[in-house]
Amino acid sequence: MKESPENKEMTLSDLSDQQLVERFWAGDKEILSELLGRYYSRVYRLCYGILRNPHDAEEVIQEIFLRVFQKLDLFKGESSFSSWLYRVTINTTYMKLREKRGGDMLSFEEVGKMLDEQVMEGSGGEWVSKPDDELLTEEANKIIGEAISLLPEEFQKVVILRDLDGLSTEEVGRLLGLTPSAVKSRLHRARLFLRKRLDDFYRQLFEGG
Amino acid sequence: MGMNQCQEVLRHLAEYVDDELSQELKARIEAHLEKCAFCRNLVKSYEKTINLFKKAHNLELDKNKLERLKNYLISNLFK
């Protein structure tokens, strides 16, 4: 892009991701800061949502951004910068997770079977009327984390991208190569699984049974 | 109360709370919800679950971590 007086007056925050990416190799550290400012929190939340450990999340996020910035010249702008970044984030973070974890994940079929058997047992105890602040204890946080860790990757990715990151059904489908109906069905099952875990936990806590 | 209608609510729960249903199906589900406490509770617990899941990940920006990342990248990229 040519420098015109107009351009000079623009601040970096006015530029699109694509424009920032094009200027990156001018060696401008400000551009690095700007892109990190836009995406750091979102990428960190994804990494943490998958790895469940702040130290591991910090380690992997270095790898992700380093890889992304090193390969910026390969980035042709065919998809948006953000989907490319997300793709690298997911691939790198799951690679890390596979290195670290033992064999304690449920299979796709197991989750389906558990849900079919359990979901209609109870539609939600009295906890559903309590305020979130009262419910979100450290222990509840742990239950949520464990439930997510138990889910097979196919479910985890969908629920994390949809509910934590707020991507649309279509965006998640494009990112993961799934049809919208596959995204919806996985999202639903992941939410039901999480709901069941929380329901068991809170019933025990509040109703003693 | 028809079990079939409860099954229908369960099947479309995600689309219902995400507001992705056709008007017709949405109206049918809402009519059922008015009559069925079990399904009302199911919807409520489902929505509550999503909220709690989100709130559990409402991590505050850790400026130290961001600074460390920035320094790491600068030293590795701009040699």
Interface residues (C-beta under 8 A of the other chain):
Chain A: G27 K29 L32 S33 L36 Y40 S41 Y44 R45 Y48 G49 E58 I61 Q62 F65 L66 F69 Q70 V119 M120 S123 G124 W127 V128 S129 D132 L135 L136 A140 N141 I144 G145 V159 D163 L164 T169 K184 L187 H188 R191 L192 L194 R195 L198 D199
Chain B: C6 L10 L13 A14 E15 D18 E20 F38 C39 N41 L42 K44 S45 Y46 K48 T49 I50 N51 L52 F53 K54 K55 A56 H57 L59 L61 K65 L66 R68 L69 K70 Y72 L73 I74 N76 L77 F78
